[in-house]
Amino acid sequence: SKQSGYIDLSELAIQDKEINELMDKVHELNSNVTSLDLDSNEITDVGAVILGESLHDLHNLKILSLQDNNIGEEGALYVFALKKDIEGLQICFRGNQITDPGKMYELEQRAVHT
Protein backbone atom coordinates (compact mmCIF):
# COMPACT_ATOMS: atom_id res chain seq x y z
CA SER A 1 0.00 0.00 0.00
CA LYS A 2 1.28 3.44 -0.89
CA GLN A 3 0.96 5.44 2.29
CA SER A 4 1.62 9.11 1.73
CA GLY A 5 4.11 9.28 4.56
CA TYR A 6 6.11 6.21 3.57
CA ILE A 7 9.13 6.49 1.30
CA ASP A 8 10.65 3.19 0.19
CA LEU A 9 14.24 3.49 -1.02
CA SER A 10 15.26 -0.05 -0.11
CA GLU A 11 17.34 -2.33 -2.35
CA LEU A 12 18.33 0.39 -4.82
CA ALA A 13 22.10 -0.02 -4.43
CA ILE A 14 22.21 3.54 -3.08
CA GLN A 15 25.73 4.77 -2.39
CA ASP A 16 27.01 7.53 -0.12
CA LYS A 17 27.53 9.97 -2.99
CA GLU A 18 23.81 9.82 -3.85
CA ILE A 19 22.50 10.54 -0.36
CA ASN A 20 22.68 14.34 -0.53
CA GLU A 21 20.62 14.53 -3.67
CA LEU A 22 18.15 11.93 -2.41
CA MET A 23 17.58 13.80 0.84
CA ASP A 24 17.00 17.04 -1.08
CA LYS A 25 14.34 15.18 -3.04
CA VAL A 26 12.75 13.78 0.11
CA HIS A 27 12.51 17.28 1.60
CA GLU A 28 11.12 18.62 -1.65
CA LEU A 29 8.52 15.91 -2.26
CA ASN A 30 7.43 15.08 1.25
CA SER A 31 8.67 16.97 4.26
CA ASN A 32 5.90 15.22 6.25
CA VAL A 33 7.46 11.81 5.67
CA THR A 34 6.76 9.47 8.60
CA SER A 35 8.72 6.43 7.48
CA LEU A 36 11.93 6.27 5.47
CA ASP A 37 13.16 2.86 4.37
CA LEU A 38 16.80 2.66 3.22
CA ASP A 39 17.31 -1.05 3.92
CA SER A 40 19.73 -3.15 1.88
CA ASN A 41 21.71 -0.41 0.18
CA GLU A 42 25.45 0.40 0.11
CA ILE A 43 25.47 3.15 2.72
CA THR A 44 28.60 3.51 4.88
CA ASP A 45 29.58 5.93 7.66
CA VAL A 46 29.94 8.71 5.09
CA GLY A 47 26.32 8.43 3.99
CA ALA A 48 25.05 7.92 7.53
CA VAL A 49 26.71 11.19 8.62
CA ILE A 50 24.93 13.00 5.76
CA LEU A 51 21.64 11.39 6.80
CA GLY A 52 22.20 12.50 10.38
CA GLU A 53 22.79 16.05 9.23
CA SER A 54 19.97 16.25 6.69
CA LEU A 55 17.06 14.54 8.44
CA HIS A 56 16.97 16.35 11.76
CA ASP A 57 14.26 18.79 10.63
CA LEU A 58 11.83 16.07 9.51
CA HIS A 59 9.85 16.19 12.73
CA ASN A 60 7.11 13.80 11.60
CA LEU A 61 9.59 11.01 10.96
CA LYS A 62 8.71 8.01 13.14
CA ILE A 63 10.71 5.23 11.52
CA LEU A 64 14.13 5.35 9.90
CA SER A 65 15.21 1.94 8.65
CA LEU A 66 18.86 1.41 7.72
CA GLN A 67 19.12 -2.36 8.02
CA ASP A 68 21.65 -4.34 6.00
CA ASN A 69 23.92 -1.47 5.00
CA ASN A 70 27.60 -1.03 5.87
CA ILE A 71 27.46 1.57 8.64
CA GLY A 72 29.94 1.55 11.52
CA GLU A 73 30.30 3.44 14.79
CA GLU A 74 30.78 6.96 13.48
CA GLY A 75 27.72 6.74 11.25
CA ALA A 76 25.68 5.15 14.00
CA LEU A 77 26.42 8.07 16.33
CA TYR A 78 25.17 10.58 13.78
CA VAL A 79 22.07 8.58 12.96
CA PHE A 80 21.11 7.94 16.57
CA ALA A 81 21.69 11.59 17.45
CA LEU A 82 18.55 12.24 15.36
CA LYS A 83 16.59 11.00 18.37
CA LYS A 84 17.51 14.25 20.12
CA ASP A 85 15.74 16.30 17.44
CA ILE A 86 12.90 13.98 16.46
CA GLU A 87 10.69 12.86 19.32
CA GLY A 88 9.72 9.20 19.30
CA LEU A 89 11.93 8.25 16.35
CA GLN A 90 12.53 4.53 15.91
CA ILE A 91 15.70 3.50 14.13
CA CYS A 92 16.07 0.01 12.66
CA PHE A 93 19.76 -0.77 12.43
CA ARG A 94 20.18 -4.55 12.23
CA GLY A 95 22.73 -5.94 9.78
CA ASN A 96 25.34 -3.18 9.81
CA GLN A 97 28.93 -3.32 11.09
CA ILE A 98 27.96 -3.26 14.76
CA THR A 99 26.77 -6.72 15.72
CA ASP A 100 27.09 -6.59 19.51
CA PRO A 101 23.78 -5.41 21.07
CA GLY A 102 25.64 -4.07 24.12
CA LYS A 103 27.87 -1.96 21.89
CA MET A 104 24.85 -0.77 19.96
CA TYR A 105 23.08 0.27 23.14
CA GLU A 106 26.17 2.09 24.38
CA LEU A 107 26.50 3.98 21.08
CA GLU A 108 22.85 4.97 21.15
CA GLN A 109 23.19 6.28 24.70
CA ARG A 110 26.31 8.25 23.74
CA ALA A 111 24.58 9.72 20.68
CA VAL A 112 21.49 10.81 22.59
CA HIS A 113 23.28 12.24 25.62
CA THR A 114 26.16 14.21 24.10
TIFI-214753 format. One record per residue (C-alpha): y, z, x negated. Coordinates in pm, whole numbers, plus 50000, padded with zeros to 5 digits. Example, Ala and Ser with C-alpha at 12.3 -4.5 7.8 and 13.67 -1.06 7.14 Angstrom:
495505078048770/498945071448633/
//
This chain:
500005000050000/503444991149872/505445022949904/509115017349838/509285045649589/506215035749389/506495013049087/503195001948935/503494989848576/499954998948474/497674976548266/500394951848167/499984955747790/503544969247779/504774976147427/507534998847299/509974970147247/509824961547619/510544996447750/514344994747732/514534963347938/511934975948185/513805008448242/517044989248300/515184969648566/513785001148725/517285016048749/518624983548888/515914977449148/515085012549257/516975042649133/515225062549410/511815056749254/509475086049324/506435074849128/506275054748807/502865043748684/502665032248320/498955039248269/496855018848027/499595001847829/500405001147455/503155027247453/503515048847140/505935076647042/508715050947006/508435039947368/507925075347495/511195086247329/513005057647507/511395068047836/512505103847780/516055092347721/516255066948003/514545084448294/516355117648303/518795106348574/516075095148817/516195127349015/513805116049289/511015109649041/508015131449129/505235115248929/505355099048587/501945086548479/501415077248114/497645080248088/495665060047835/498535050047608/498975058747240/501575086447254/501555115247006/503445147946970/506965134846922/506745112547228/505155140047432/508075163347358/510585137847483/508585129647793/507945165747889/511595174547831/512245153648145/511005183748341/514255201248249/516305174448426/513985164648710/512865193248931/509205193049028/508255163548807/504535159148747/503505141348430/500015126648393/499235124348024/495455122347982/494065097847727/496825098147466/496685110947107/496745147647204/493285157247323/493415195147291/494595210747622/495935241247436/498045218947213/499235199647515/500275231447692/502095243847383/503985210847350/504975211547715/506285247047681/508255237447369/509725206847542/510815225947851/512245256247672/514215241047384/
//
